[in-house]
Amino acid sequence: MDDRAEEVRRVREAIAAVAVDVEPAERARRLDAAMDAARLEWRRRRKEAVQEMSASGMTLREIAKEMGISFGRVRQILAEEIDPSSEEEAGTDG
């Protein structure tokens, strides 16, 4: 199994393990909270990777080509503000 397939398998197993033995409404709330936290971490790690590519000397167009996304999307990722305090609030309604 290649590295990417193994990563996908582990993510799927982690999702399946969230709130297995709880009522549906609570399971849905916990899944939402887990998804919000995962999305924040994903955005942070993606931005770090793009910043590393940029710091290594790659142009934004080269990064875009490498990632298979548009030049404008690379700029958006680099400009994105990721508030670390929102991690504690991820998945809560207030």
C-alpha positions in Angstrom: 0.0 0.0 0.0 1.4 3.4 -0.9 1.8 6.2 1.6 -1.2 8.1 0.4 -3.5 5.1 0.5 -2.3 4.3 4.0 -3.0 7.9 5.1 -6.5 7.7 3.7 -7.2 4.4 5.4 -6.1 5.8 8.7 -8.3 8.9 8.3 -11.3 6.7 7.5 -10.7 4.5 10.5 -10.4 7.6 12.7 -13.7 9.0 11.4 -15.4 5.6 11.9 -14.2 5.6 15.5 -15.8 8.9 16.4 -18.8 8.5 18.8 -19.7 5.0 17.8 -21.8 4.2 20.8 -23.8 7.4 21.3 -27.2 8.5 20.2 -27.5 9.9 16.6 -27.8 13.6 17.6 -24.7 13.4 19.9 -22.8 11.5 17.2 -23.7 14.2 14.7 -22.5 16.9 17.1 -19.2 15.1 17.8 -18.6 14.4 14.1 -19.2 18.1 13.3 -16.7 19.1 16.1 -14.1 16.6 14.8 -14.6 17.8 11.2 -14.2 21.4 12.2 -11.0 20.6 14.1 -9.6 18.5 11.3 -10.4 21.3 8.7 -8.5 23.8 10.8 -5.5 21.6 11.1 -5.6 20.7 7.4 -5.7 24.4 6.5 -2.8 25.2 8.8 -0.6 22.3 7.5 -1.4 23.0 3.9 -0.4 26.7 4.4 2.8 25.6 6.1 3.6 23.3 3.1 3.0 26.1 0.6 5.1 28.5 2.7 8.0 25.9 2.7 7.8 25.6 -1.1 7.9 29.3 -1.4 10.8 29.7 1.0 12.7 27.1 -1.0 12.6 29.4 -4.0 9.6 28.1 -5.9 7.5 30.7 -7.6 3.8 30.8 -6.9 3.2 29.6 -10.4 5.5 26.7 -9.9 3.7 25.9 -6.6 0.4 26.0 -8.4 1.5 23.7 -11.1 3.0 21.2 -8.5 -0.2 21.2 -6.5 -2.5 21.1 -9.5 -4.3 24.3 -8.4 -4.5 27.9 -9.8 -2.0 30.6 -9.2 -4.8 32.6 -7.5 -5.6 29.8 -5.2 -1.9 29.6 -4.0 -2.1 33.3 -3.3 -5.3 32.8 -1.3 -3.7 30.0 0.7 -0.7 32.1 1.6 -2.9 35.1 2.5 -5.3 33.1 4.6 -5.5 34.0 8.2 -5.7 31.0 10.4 -6.7 31.9 13.9 -5.2 29.4 16.4 -7.7 30.4 19.1 -10.5 29.1 16.8 -9.2 25.6 17.3 -10.6 25.5 20.8 -13.9 26.8 19.5 -14.1 24.4 16.5 -17.3 22.5 16.5 -19.1 24.5 19.2 -22.1 26.7 18.8 -21.0 29.2 21.4 
